[in-house]
Amino acid sequence: MIITWQGHSCFKIQDKLSTDGITVVTDPFDKKIGLKAPSFEANIVTISHDHYDHNNVGALRGAPYVIKTAGEFDVKGVAIYGVESKHGGEKEKNTVNVMYRYEIDNISIAHLGDLGEALSDKQLELLAGVDILLIPVGGKYTLDAKKAVEVVSQIEPRIVIPMHYKVDGLEIDIDGVDKFIREIGIKPIEEEKLKISKKDLPAEDMQVVILSL
């Protein structure tokens, strides 16, 4: 599997075990956020909520299967499960945010969208113990650094990849990733992209991976 960060909450996840080479994309954004919108071909797209910085399916090429709701899905051999949660931020507290769990290349991945609070027991039934966690850390509209670490402790993944934080060019006022790194207290591994198989997952200590743009 190859995971590439496109910025904000958007990831390109490429399946390398199937003969078809499936590409899953999470939360594609509009260029209005100040970053270059993703414009590659996708087979499956998941949308956590209907905001312009998370729902720009039209920027992608191909005719991807789009998932916008909670539920269970099996698309092109990829199992995807969605569970509802609350969006972060006072103004958005009534917005439904869908968190997704993906089973790809025998690896489980969770994408938390714009989650704004600790997880309930029901949510943990789906998300606890995933191999790779994609978690927002920038605060204001999502979990901040401290709350993100609390959620990491709830889920106990093997690898944590932070997202939805301030980077050069982003025109959304949120915190950078440094606060999260200080709060979690784990020296991060910096990668251009994460290439990983089931056997490569850390057996004991959790890893934090920072992906570059």
C-alpha positions in Angstrom: 0.0 0.0 0.0 1.1 3.6 -0.7 -0.4 6.5 1.2 0.3 10.0 -0.1 -0.9 13.2 1.6 -2.4 15.8 -0.7 -2.9 18.3 2.0 -5.6 19.1 4.6 -7.7 15.9 5.0 -7.1 14.5 1.6 -5.1 11.3 1.1 -4.4 9.1 -1.9 -4.4 5.5 -0.8 -3.2 3.0 -3.5 -3.9 -0.7 -3.2 -0.9 -2.7 -4.4 -2.2 -6.3 -3.9 -5.1 -6.4 -6.2 -4.7 -6.8 -9.9 -6.7 -3.7 -10.7 -4.6 -1.3 -8.6 -7.4 0.5 -6.7 -7.0 4.1 -5.7 -9.1 5.5 -2.7 -9.2 9.2 -2.1 -10.4 10.9 1.1 -11.9 14.4 1.4 -10.7 16.1 -1.8 -10.7 19.9 -1.3 -11.4 22.9 -3.4 -8.4 25.1 -4.5 -10.1 28.0 -2.5 -8.3 26.7 0.6 -5.0 27.9 -1.0 -3.6 24.5 -2.0 -3.5 22.8 -5.4 -6.7 20.7 -5.6 -6.1 16.9 -6.3 -6.7 16.1 -10.0 -5.6 12.5 -10.5 -7.7 9.4 -11.3 -9.6 7.7 -8.4 -11.8 4.6 -8.1 -13.3 5.3 -4.7 -13.9 8.6 -2.9 -15.1 9.1 0.7 -16.5 12.4 1.9 -16.6 13.0 5.7 -19.0 16.0 5.4 -20.3 18.4 2.8 -17.9 21.4 3.1 -15.9 22.9 0.3 -12.6 21.9 1.8 -13.6 18.2 2.0 -16.1 17.5 -0.9 -14.5 18.5 -4.2 -15.2 15.2 -6.1 -15.3 17.0 -9.4 -11.6 17.8 -9.3 -10.8 14.1 -9.6 -10.6 12.2 -12.9 -12.4 9.0 -13.8 -15.8 8.0 -12.5 -15.2 7.2 -8.9 -17.7 5.5 -6.6 -18.5 8.2 -4.0 -19.4 7.4 -0.4 -20.9 10.2 1.7 -22.8 8.4 4.5 -22.3 6.0 7.3 -22.9 2.3 6.6 -21.1 -0.7 5.2 -19.7 -0.8 1.6 -17.8 -3.2 -0.5 -16.5 -1.5 -3.6 -14.0 -3.2 -6.0 -12.9 -5.5 -3.2 -12.3 -2.7 -0.7 -14.4 -3.0 2.5 -15.4 0.5 3.9 -17.3 1.2 7.1 -18.6 4.6 8.1 -19.9 5.8 11.5 -21.3 9.2 12.3 -19.7 11.7 14.7 -19.9 15.4 15.6 -17.9 18.0 13.6 -15.6 20.2 15.7 -16.1 23.9 16.3 -18.9 25.8 18.0 -20.5 26.9 14.7 -20.4 23.4 13.2 -21.4 21.4 16.3 -24.6 20.2 14.6 -22.8 19.2 11.4 -22.6 15.4 10.9 -19.1 14.1 10.3 -18.6 10.6 9.0 -15.5 8.7 10.1 -14.4 5.8 7.8 -12.6 2.5 8.3 -11.0 0.9 5.2 -9.7 -2.6 4.8 -7.0 -2.4 2.1 -4.1 -4.8 1.4 -4.9 -6.6 4.7 -4.3 -3.3 6.6 -7.0 -1.3 8.4 -7.0 2.5 8.1 -9.3 5.0 9.9 -9.9 8.5 8.6 -11.6 10.7 11.2 -12.7 13.7 9.0 -13.4 16.8 11.1 -14.0 15.0 14.3 -14.4 17.3 17.3 -14.7 15.2 20.4 -13.7 12.0 22.1 -15.1 8.8 20.7 -18.1 6.9 22.1 -18.2 3.2 22.8 -20.2 2.6 19.6 -17.6 4.5 17.5 -14.8 2.6 19.2 -16.3 -0.7 18.2 -15.5 0.2 14.6 -12.3 2.1 15.0 -10.4 0.6 18.0 -7.2 -1.1 17.1 -6.9 0.0 13.5 -3.4 -0.3 12.0 -3.1 3.3 10.6 -5.0 6.4 12.0 -5.5 9.6 9.9 -6.4 12.1 12.5 -7.1 15.9 12.5 -4.9 17.9 14.9 -5.2 21.6 14.0 -8.0 22.6 16.3 -10.7 25.3 15.9 -12.8 23.2 13.5 -11.6 19.8 14.7 -9.7 18.1 17.5 -6.9 20.2 18.9 -3.5 18.7 19.8 -4.5 17.6 23.3 -7.9 16.1 22.3 -6.2 14.4 19.3 -3.8 12.6 21.7 -6.8 11.5 23.8 -8.4 10.0 20.7 -5.2 8.3 19.8 -5.1 6.7 23.2 -8.6 5.5 22.7 -8.0 3.9 19.4 -4.4 2.6 20.0 -3.3 2.4 16.3 0.1 1.2 15.2 0.8 4.2 13.1 -0.6 7.8 13.5 -0.6 10.2 10.5 -1.7 13.7 11.5 -3.8 15.8 9.1 -5.9 19.0 8.9 -3.2 21.3 10.2 -1.6 24.6 9.0 0.9 24.4 6.2 2.4 27.0 3.9 -0.3 28.3 1.5 -3.3 27.1 3.5 -5.8 29.9 4.0 -7.6 28.3 6.9 -6.6 29.5 10.4 -5.7 26.4 12.3 -2.7 25.2 14.3 0.4 23.6 12.8 1.5 20.1 13.5 4.1 21.0 16.1 1.7 21.3 19.0 0.5 17.7 18.4 4.0 16.4 18.2 4.9 18.0 21.5 1.7 16.7 23.1 2.1 13.1 22.0 5.7 13.0 22.9 6.9 10.7 20.1 9.6 11.7 17.6 8.0 11.6 14.2 9.2 9.9 11.1 9.1 12.2 8.1 8.3 10.6 4.7 7.3 11.8 1.3 4.8 9.0 1.1 4.2 5.9 3.3 4.9 2.6 1.5 3.8 -0.2 3.8 2.6 -3.8 3.9 1.1 -5.8 6.8 4.5 -7.3 7.8 6.0 -3.8 8.0 3.7 -2.5 10.7 5.4 -1.8 14.0 4.9 -4.7 16.4 5.2 -2.8 19.7 5.8 1.0 19.9 3.4 3.2 18.0 4.9 5.4 15.3 4.0 8.9 14.2 4.5 9.6 10.5 4.5 13.1 9.0 3.9 13.1 5.3 5.2 15.9 3.2 3.3 17.7 0.5 
